């Protein structure tokens, strides 16, 4: 799918810059037309002559040549491209792109680009997970740029974690998938989707509550993946501080309690072709929340009477109509597969996503997840530890496959 495509490869200052040589070579072998633009810092990690030889074109590095008599027309270059790929993308250049700074040829090309922008970050784990970096990533996603997920492995610091630039073959596959989506619309394109995410907070009194450790990251990632497939998404989000994407195809409904989530889910479920219930809804809520703050009584214990909340997923399973796809999650610690399969059948789901708290890096609060998808036939598909964005893509791709199979059998 990249054959004949005009690709600008931007290279920034990162130890992962050596991988850009393999990326350029892979693109050339696939039949792409490649031009390379380097930042000044990138030259500390890979010589321009390597990339010039592989791309079969001079590497562009400066707005003007050494004589100052001619300049590289960044506008013309940006309009030439079918896609701009920046790989590796350092934390510094990532911040520049997010804030619109323009101090070298690559950032000038970026600001002039009308084509899709694909970014492959590369940095140490602490830098990748820093709130500033994640805010910048969110800003770029809100511009409908494409982020190639970082990978888990050995880092330049000697540590092992998230932040490695994706391998060149994975970036090429990402580009092929991107171009394929442009020529072959997703079966989710234009469909209404409903996602629940985050915890619920059940009030004990005006200042205290019963809750859980869910952050909403997985559900928000699912909403983003559905948007990328062209769906119109309603996200019902419990108390969460995680950023959500800005899109005219996304409606965000904020709720706090299990009952509020239930009421809003009932409101939007009938119109939803796809519903993914990723929220960690409280199973119990205080029977009689206090109207005023409860005072601590010295040397005395407190007893709370709890009542069960409505099982939202079970209710939706009873209401589900032919053609609707309903997906649930199962977070288990014991007899994981059996419990998940029982939940799938009991709640009339099309498939269920299993998490195990026994898996390091999975579950609440992590940026990674390890999932197993189980369908109605009891068949399972296990995935390795991935970022939650990658895991969300796997889940949404499974939904797309399910819809394709359903359409083919009609």
N, C-alpha and C positions, 0 to 999 in steps of 0.2 A: 504493500500500500504506500510505501515511500518512494517507489520508483518514479522518477521524473519530477519529484517535489523539490522545491527550492528551499534549502534549509540554512539558516544562519545559526552557527554554533558559537555561543558566547562562552569565553573561558575566563574565570576570575581567580584571584589569589588563594589557592588552597592546595594542600598536599595531594588532593585527589585530582589535580589538573592532569596528571599522567594518564588518567582514564579517558580524558578527552581525545587523546590520540586514537584509542581503540574505538571510541564512538564515531569519530570522523571516518575512520577506515571502514567500519561496519556500514555506515550510511552510504559511502561511495560504492561499496560492493553491492548494496541494495539498489543502486541506480539513481540515488539522489544527487542533486547539484548542491554542493556545500561551499559556503564561504565562512571563514573563521574570523571572529573579532575578539581580541584579547584586551584585558585591562593591563595597565602597567605592572600591577602586583603579580599578575599571572606569569610574567616573564621570569620571575624568580624561581618558578617551579617547573616550567617546560619551555624549551627554546622555540621561538616562532618558526624556525626552519623545519622542525619536525611536522608541525601542523600544516605548513605551506606545502610540503612534499606530499603529505597524505591527501590534502584537499585539492591539490593541483591548481591552487590559486595563492597569490600572496596573502599573507595574514595582515589584516587591518588592525592597526594599533592606535593611531593618532588621528585627531580631527584634521590635521594638516601634515604634509610631509616635512622632512627635515629642512628643506629649503624655504618652506613657508610660502611657496609659489602656488601650490595646488592643495585642495582639501578633499577629504573623503566625504562624499555627499551622503550623510547619514539618513536623510529623508528618502532619497532615491533607493538606498540599500534596504531600508526598512520596507518600502513598498514593493521591492522585488521579491521578498520572501513569502513563502507559503506558511512558514512557521519559524518562530524564534525560540531556540533552545539554549538555555544558559545552564551549562553543566561543566564543572561544578559551580554552584552558586554559594559564595561565601556569606557569612553572617553580615559582613560589612556591606556588600553589594545588595543583599536582600533588603537591608534597612534603607539603602539609597532608593531602590525601586519603590518600596512602600511609601516613601515620603517625597518622591518626585525629584530627587537630587540629580544633577546632571554635571558631572565633572570629568567625563572621559567619553570616548567614542561609543563604548558599549551602552552606557546609560542614555546617550543621545539617540542611539538606534532604538532602544527600548521605548523611549518617550515618543518616537515617531512611528512605532509599529502599529499597523492595522490588522496584522495577522494574529492567529492564536499564539500565545506565549506559554511555553513549557519550561518549568523551573525544576532543577534537580539539586536541592540543597546538599551541602557537605560541611559538617562542623562537628566539634566535640559534643558529647551528650548534654553537658551542663549548659552550653551555649544554645543548643537546639531547644531544650526544655525551658529556657529562661522566658519569663513572661513577656519581655520585650520582643523576642524573636517570634514567639507564638502570636502575639498581637500583629506583628508585621505579616506573618503568614496569612492570618485571617483577612487582613486588608487586601492582600493580593488575590486571595480566593474570592473576595467580594467583587473584584474586578473581572471575575470569570477567567482568571489565569488557571493553568493546570499545574499542580504540584506532583512531581514524581515522588512517591513516598520514600523517605530515608530508610536505610536498612540497619539491621542490628548486627554488630560484629566488633572486631578490633578497630580501635580508633588511633589517630596519630599520637595521642597522649599516652598510649599504652593501656588505657582502660578499655573495657568492653561494654558496649551499650548502643543506644540509638544515635544516629547522626551520620552514618556512612552514606556517601553518595551511592545511589543505585548503580548497579553494574551496567556497563554500556548496552549489553544485550537486552536488559530490562527497560532501558530508556528507549531503545529502538522499538521494542514491543509496545511500549506505551504510545509512541508516535503512530505506529501502525493501527493500534486500536482507536486512536483519536481520529485518524483520517477515515477509518472504516465507519465510525459513527456518523461522520459527515455525509458519507455516501449511502449508508444503510441505517436509517433511523432506528433507535431502540424501540422495542415493543412497549416500553413504558412511556414513550413520548406522548405528552398531552393527557395522560391518565391522572386521576385524582388519587393521592396517597395520603395516608394518615400515619403519623409516628407519635408515640408517647415516649418521654425521656425524663430522666432525673428521678429524684426521690419524691416522697410526699412527707410533709411535716404535720403530724397530728397533735393539736394543741392540748397541753395539760392545763395551762393557764395562759394569760396574755404574754408571758415571757419564756415559757418552757414548752417543749414539744417532744414527741417520740419521732425519731427519724432513722435514717440509715446513711451509709457512706457513699451512696451513688452520687456522681458528679454530673451525669447527663452527657458525658463525652461520647459514649457509644451511640446514643439516640441522635445526637446532633450530627455525628458523622454519617449516620444512615440518612438523615434528611439531606445532607450535602450530596451523598451518592445518588439519591433519587432525583435531585435537581439536575445533576450532571447527565442523567438519562432522560431528561426532558419532562419529568413528572411535575405536577402541581401539588405542592406539599403543604399539609397542615401539621404543624409541630405543636403538640400539647406538652408543655415543659413545666415540670415541677421546680421547686426552688433550686436554682443553679446559677453560678456566676460565670459559667463558660460562655464564650462569645458564640453567636449564631450568625450564619451567613446572611448577607443582605441580598435579597432577590425579590423581584416582583412576582415570582412564582412560589413564594414562601409566605405562609401566614403563621405567626407564632402566637399561641394562646398560653398565657402564664397562669398557673394554678399553684395552690399550696397543699391542699388536703386530698385524701383519696376520694372523698365524695365529690369535690370539685373536678377532679380528673375524670371520674365516672360520668358526671353530667356533661362535660365538654366532649368526651369521647362518644357518648350516645348521640350528641348533636351532629357530629361530622361523619360518623361511621356509615350511615346509609348511602352516602354519596361516594364513599371511598372504594376504588377498585382494589387498592392494596392497603393493608393495615399492618404495621409492624409495632408490636407492643414491647418496647424496650425499657419502659419505666420500671423502677423498683418501688412498687406501690406497697404501702404498709398493710400488713395483714390484720392489724388490730388498731383501734383508736380509743382514747379514753371515753368512757360511757357518758360522763358528765364533766366536761371541762369547766374549770373554775372561772368565774367572771372577773375575779381580782387575783393579783399575785398571791400565791400560797406562801405563808411564812414558815420558815424552818422552826420546828419544835425541838428544843434540846432534849437529847436522850430518848426521843420517840421515833419510831419508824413510821413510814407512810405506806398505805396500801392504795393502789390504783385499780379500779375496776375497768376492764377493757372489754369492748365488744368487737366482733369481727367486722371488717369493712366488706363492701361488695366486691365479689370476685369479678373484676371487669372483664378479664379475658374469657372467663366462662360465659358471661352474659353475651359477649360479642359472638362467641361460638354458637350460641343458640339463635342469634339473630342473623347470622351469616346467610347470604343468598347465593345461589349458583353464580359462578363467575367471579365472586369476591375471593381475594387471597388474604388469608389471616395467618400471621406469623407471631410466635411467642418466643420468649427466652426462658431458659431454666438454669439457674445458678445453684449448683449442687456441691455437696461435700462427700456424700456417701451414695453408693449404688447409682452413680451419675446417669449412665445410659438408661437403665431400667426406669428410674424416676422420670427422666425427660420423656421417654416414650409413653409412659402412662399419662403424663400431663398432656402430651400431644393428642392422644385419643380422647381423653376425658373432656378436653376443651375444644374439640373439633377444629384443630389447626391443620393448615396445609403442610407446614413443616415447623420445626422448633430448632432454636439455636442453643446449644449446650455450652455452658461455661463451667469449669471446675475451679473452686477456690484452692484446690491442691496444686494448680499449675502456677509456678512463679511468673509474675508479670501479667497475670490475667485477673479480671474482676474489677471491683470498684477502685477508682482513684488512679489507675494506671493509664498511660498513653498507649499501651499495647494490650492485645487480647489474643487468646487462643480459643478458637471455636470449633465445634463440630455441628454440622447441619444434619438433622435426622428427618427423613420424609415419612409420609403416611404408610409406606411399605416397610418401614423399619430399616431402610437403607441409610447408611451414614457416610458422611464425607468430612474427614478431619483435615484441618488446616494447621500449619505450624504457627508459632508466635509471630504476630504481625502488628503493625500499628493499627489503631482502631479505624483509621481512614481506610486502610487496605482491607481489614476485616469487613467493614461496611460494604465495600465494593464487591467482595465475595458473596455477601448475603443478597445484595441487590441483583447481582448477576444470576444468582440462583432463582430469584423471583422472575427475572426476564426469561430464563430457560423454561420455567414452569408455565408462563403465559404463552410462550411459543408452542410448547407441547399441547397446551389446551386448545389453542387456535387451530393447530394442525389436525386435531382429532374431531373438530366440529364439522 
